[in-house]
Amino acid sequence: MQVLLALVSFALSVARAGAVPAPRQLSGLNDLFVAKGKLFWGNIGDSNTLSISSNTEVLTSEFGALTPENSMKWESIEPTQGSFSFTGADALVDFANSNCLMVRGHTLVWHSQLPAYVSAISDAATLTSVIQSHIAGVAGRYAGQFYGHEVLNEDGTLRSSVFSNVLGDSFIATAFEAARAADSTAKLYINDFNLDSNNAKVQAMVALVKKVNSGTQLIDGIGTQTHLSAGGSSGVADAITTLASTGLEVAITELDIASAPTADYVAVAQACLDEPRCVSITSWGVSDANSWRASETPLLFDSSFAPKDAYDALVSLLL
Ligand code: G3I
């Protein structure tokens, strides 16, 4: 009986040993991407995630740039008109500086996460001046320190917002001019979602940036957010080629893909590798635990911060 028990226990431990995967080695995704001629593979952060040590360990070993997830949005950074609250944004910039990460500012003008005082403005001159002061305050504070600013977010087709409703499309030039005046070195991006195939929105974006840039070049780059569903990568290469036909930089700015399929992650990375004007990729979160789409498990690291198959496949692609 004792022998039998011992055998059973041996069999169990063998089965357990076989079931536990060997710890995977991290390989420095950003370093591999940079070695292919790209600027960075970045990620996002803010005080809530920068205080999690397993998150920052992966962040600093795997990624080369930081975008603030929420702390530089209007409601966070200028919640009351003329009164800036830089605590969260400064914490992110300090973390980036301490860890040699570039920063993308996100986002100077967006229809969402706006304080009520902005949404309530109906007078064009007032709104213009409020936009200018906001951008001077935010971009001015970090002038010379950022790789780039996302000046506009999700407005490629002029969605209805206080900005487009009161000012028409003139607010776009106003915003980019204010950002250029506040920070002459940052790359200025327009950043939008649903630019994931060569669709009507991609065509509208190309037409918009050509129009805005027809006199002086105000827009330096187009950000494509790239929040994909599983299997949604098939049109990404074509869309990036079309966006790059403007002659501007292109960046994948908020990458996450439902259930993190290997094939989709590889296709997106390959699309950027194949287009010389595609300068960077930013993943929208490190671990599924902190993703805005947590239930869809879209990131490269699971909720225990372990790398997924898609991570390994990207490393193989980039080696
Ligand atoms: O800060 C409050 C906290 O005080 C409160 O207790 C809590 C209760 O729900 O909410 C907290 O605010 C949340 C905020 O994130 C900060 O965590 C908001 O509810 C939540 O809606 C907000 O979500 C953000 C979302 O933008 C808002 O649209 C996500 O974190 C952020 O990942 C997401 O990112 C956007 C990009 O900026 C632009 N592109 C689309 C992308 C997804 O919407």
Boltz pocket constraint, residues with backbone or C-beta under 6 A from the ligand:
constraints:
  - pocket:
      binder: B
      contacts: [[A, 69], [A, 70], [A, 112], [A, 113], [A, 153], [A, 225], [A, 254], [A, 292]]
      max_distance: 6.0
